[in-house]
Amino acid sequence: MLILLDIDGVMVTTPPWKNIENLDDEFSMFNNRASSNLQHILSETSASIVLTTSHKSRFNSDEWMRIFHRRGISPKAIRTLTENKQHLSRKEEILKWRASSSETDFVIIDDDKSLNDLPPEIKKRCVITSNLIGLNEEATNAALAILQNKKT
């Protein structure tokens, strides 16, 4: 079970006109509500995280684990999509991942509206957040419903 997770607009919801506060690990502070909601999803599902964020190559898996733990989130594992050397759009990155993965139990949590144009069998596994709100209760419930195979 996987959560394909973006960070900006999902976990970090600072408006563009404000400075983003970094913690001592040199990464952005997460929205507290989004952190609690992500931890709730992880507690309910034991899912692993696959980072899709543009920040994915900044840190290795151990460093990402420390970053998430520092923000009160305890995933069983964190991986990343491959480095985006071809400058693909998020939609293209997801399609590339899907073509090479046999994983069928996943949810995509992202604020990138281009994901609305994914093929229907992938789009139905997407939860699109508002970039200033992030992973709120509604998005959390939608993600849980997808991972737990419930109708929303």
Number of C-alpha atoms within 10 A of each C-alpha: 16 21 24 22 20 23 22 20 23 28 28 23 21 20 12 9 6 7 8 15 13 11 13 10 12 9 15 18 20 26 21 15 15 22 21 19 22 26 20 17 18 21 14 12 15 16 20 18 21 19 23 26 17 14 14 20 16 11 13 12 16 12 13 21 19 14 22 17 12 14 18 15 20 20 18 12 15 21 18 19 17 13 14 14 6 7 9 11 13 19 17 14 18 18 16 14 15 13 9 8 9 8 10 12 14 21 25 24 27 27 23 19 12 13 21 15 10 15 11 10 8 18 15 13 19 24 23 23 21 17 20 17 19 28 32 19 14 12 22 22 17 20 26 19 15 20 21 14 10 10 7 9
